[in-house]
Amino acid sequence: MTFPILDTKRLKLIELTHQHVDYIYEILSLEEVTRYYGTNRFTLPVEASRLIDIFHKNLLDKRGIRWGIKLKENQRIIGTVGLNSLHLKNKRAEIGYELHPAYWRNGYGSEVIKEVIRFSFNQLDLYRIGAVVYPENEPSINLLMKLGFKKEGLLRGYINQNEQFHDTYVLSLLKPDWVKSQV
């Protein structure tokens, strides 16, 4: 699969390479970013390097696509967004994302998620996009619901992070619902 570069008004969604390690490390070493991320915060830059390798392998194996979110105005990587658990045969994936806190509440999350949804339904022909979100992560739940996702239920003890099990909500957006919302 050739890596799909996506554009929005203010952002470019690009393939992450090892030249982006410092940005990814900076973001994922912050407690406020990883609190609801499903993994422990990074303590070494090599963890960011390994993650970029995983993103690349998932693309090659057609199991996921993860974009770096780059600000057009200054070329800075401010986060990532992508499709996890990609199943092209079953036409489904789960969306995941994070932004550096300095860029929260500026509409960037909404901007990139809308573009990934558009790409997923139009180019990949997915039928369902899911999201797994900690109940405490109200800003993320509200963002997804504003974009048309519906809350389906609670997954008890679904994620083990920092040696503790956490419940998560599962939300989803189906292609027919999204198509109706685009009219």
Secondary structure, 3 states (H helix, E strand, C coil): CCCCCEECCCEEEEECCHHHHHHHHHHHCCHHHHCCCCCCCCCCHHHHHHHHHHHHHHHHCCCCEEEEEEECCCCCEEEEEEEEEEECCCCEEEEEEEECHHHCCCCHHHHHHHHHHHHHHHCCCCCEEEEEECCCCHHHHHHHHHCCCEEEEEEEEEEEECCEEEEEEEEEEEHHHHHHHCC
